[in-house]
Amino acid sequence: MPNSLPHLLPDECRVLGTLIEKAQTTPNQYPLTLNALVNGVNQKSNRWPLVTIGEDRALHAIDGLRSKGLIREVSMAGARVEKFRHIAREALQIGTNEVVILAELLLRGPKTVGEIRGRASRMHPFDTIEGTQTILDGMANGEQPLVREVPPVAGSRAKRWAQLLCPDLHPLDAAGPEDADDAASDNRHVGASGREDRLRTIEARLQALEDAFAAFKRSLGA
């Protein structure tokens, strides 16, 4: 783990989370051009809150992340524009499980363990809730904690997890527009590995396919 955990600004969080997400879900389109990165930051799915930034804000965030050792500019043979990739694994000395969970929390805010497993599985498989809980415990109890537990949302008893790269990025007393019902459902099914778990995994994989298809269409100019 690095000597000190980098503190990110909100735009830096969204840019880093987007780079991690796209590296996992659309590897054939990665590293990302500035235009692709801006489109990814501004997309309407798997984001909360929704934001709209332009190239100037994205470049400012890129400069900040570069200075913190979290992203790198890539010059590719035959490419006419610069591309960008994250180096969060190396910088934070963590594995794919941990970096994917961080991306989910950066892009969508605090989540229960069941939500993390279901939603982050579109980027990388998480086989069980118990296994996901073990990963979160390791992230929370390391030399430099990356996540922490936060209180449940109203109407749920299921504790949530929030990232610590930018602790004030999301309000802790509110759920995202699609998450309140999920939190209540997760509270009823924590520890279960039946139909609810399988449904979450299927939904996550369908979303990954939709992301990949959208990227393919953009590559054709559609």
N, C-alpha and C positions, 0 to 999 in steps of 0.2 A: 504494500500500500504506500502511496506517496507520502512525503513528510507532512503535507498539509492538503486538505481537501479543497479543490478549486471552488470558488463561489461564482456562480453564473448569474448573468442578467437574464430577464425573461426572453428576449429575442434569441440569446445564445442557447437557452434551454430548448426552444422550439427548433432551432437549426440543428443542434446536436441530436435531439431525438429523431428528427426527420432523417438525418444521415444514417443513424443506426437502423431505423426502420427500413429504409430503402435498401441498405446493404443486405438485409435479411430477406426481404420480400421480393425485390426485383434486382437480383445480383447482375443480370445481363445489362441493366441500365446504370450500373454503378461502377466507378465513382460518378458523382452528379455534376453537371454543369450548373452555373449560377441560375440559369432559367429553370432548370428542372428542380433545383433546390427551392427556389421561390414558390414554384407550383406545389411542391410537396408541403412546404410550410403552410400554404394557404388552402390546402384541400379541406373538404367539408366532412370527410369520414375519418373516424378514429382521432378526433381532435376535440379538446375542450380546454378553454373556450376557443371558439373560432376566431381567427385573426386574419388580417390582410396586411401584408408588408410588401414593399417594393424592393428593387435591387439595392438601393442605397442602404436601407436598414439591414438587409441580408449581408451586404459586404461589411458593414460595421460589426455585425455579430460574428462574421467569419474572422475578422481581425482580432476580436476579443478572444475567440476560441483558439486561434492560432497562438496568441501570446500566452495562453494558459496550457498549451501543449496538448490540445484535445482534437484538433483537426490538422490536416496537411493538404497543401495544394499539390496536384498531380499533373505532370506534363506527360501526355501520352503520344506515342509515335503516330503521326498522321492526323492528330486532332487539331482543330483550328481554334479551340477555346480551352481555357483551363478548367480542370475539374477538381472536385473536393471529396475527400474521404475522412472519416473519423479515425482516430487512433485512441479511442477511449479505453480499450482493453489494456493497451500498453501503458497509457498514462495513469490509469487507476489501478493497474495490476489486478484485473479481474477477468473472469471467463465470460463465455457467451451467455450463459444463464443470467448472470448478474447484469451484464450490459443491456440485455433485452428487457429485463424488468425495469431498469432505470429509464430506458426509452419510453416504456408504457406509462410510467409515473410522470415523466417530463411532459409527455404529450397529452395526457388525459387526467392528471391529478390523482389524489389518493384513491386507493382501491382496496377491496377486501382480498384475502388470499385466493378465494374462488374466482373473483373477477380477474385478478392478475393471471392466474393459470389459464383461464378461458381466453382472455383477450391477447395476452402475450404469446399464446400458442400459434397465432398467425405468423409470428416472426421466428419462433423456435419452439420445438415440442417440450411440453412439461407434462409428464406422464400422470402424476397424481397431485392432489391437493397437499397431501402430507409431504411429498418431495419438494413442492414449491414452498411450503412453510419452512422446511429445513434450510432452503437457500436464503429465504428472507431473514431467518434467524442469524445465519452467518453474515449477511450484509449488515445487520444491525449491531452485531457484537464484535466486529473486527476492530483493529487498531484505529482505523478511521471509519466510523459508521457511515454507511451510504443511505440508509433508510431508518425510519422509526415508526412505531405504532402511533396511531392517532385515534381519537374517539370515533364511534359509529355515527352515521348520519341519523337524523330523526326517523323513527319508525323501524330501526334495525338495532340489533344487539351485536352485530358482527364488527369487530375491530377492523380498521383499515391501516394501510401502510402508505407513507409519504416519503418522497426522496429528499435528500439533504443537500443537493448541489445548489438549490435555490429554495430554501424552506418556505419563503413567503409567496412562491409562484402561484399557488392555488389557495383559495379560501378553505379552511378546514371545517367550517360549519355548514358547508353546502355540497350537495352531490351534483354531478353533471346531469344534463337533461335525460340521458339514457341509463343512468346508474342507480337511481333510487330504488327502482323495482328489483334490479339485480342484487342490490345489497340485501334487501329483505329476503329474496330467494336464497341467497348465499347463507344467510343466517339460519335458514331452515335446513340447509343441506350440507353444512360444513362437515367434512369427513366422509361424505357419501361418494360412491364411485359408480353410480348407476346411470340412468337415462339423462339426468341433468348434466352430468359431466360430459357425456358423449355429445349432447346437443351443443354445449359450449364449444367443444373442440371442432365439431362440424361447422358451426357458424364462423369460427376463427379461420378455418381453412378456406371456406367460401370467400371470406373477405380478402384473404391473401391472393386467391385466384382472380378476384375482381381487380385488385391493385395491379397484378401482373398484366391482365388483359388491357387495362387502361393505359399502362406504360407502353404496351405493344402498339396500341392504336396511335399514341402520340409519336412513337418512332416512325410510323408510316405517314404521319402528317394528317391523320384523320381528325 
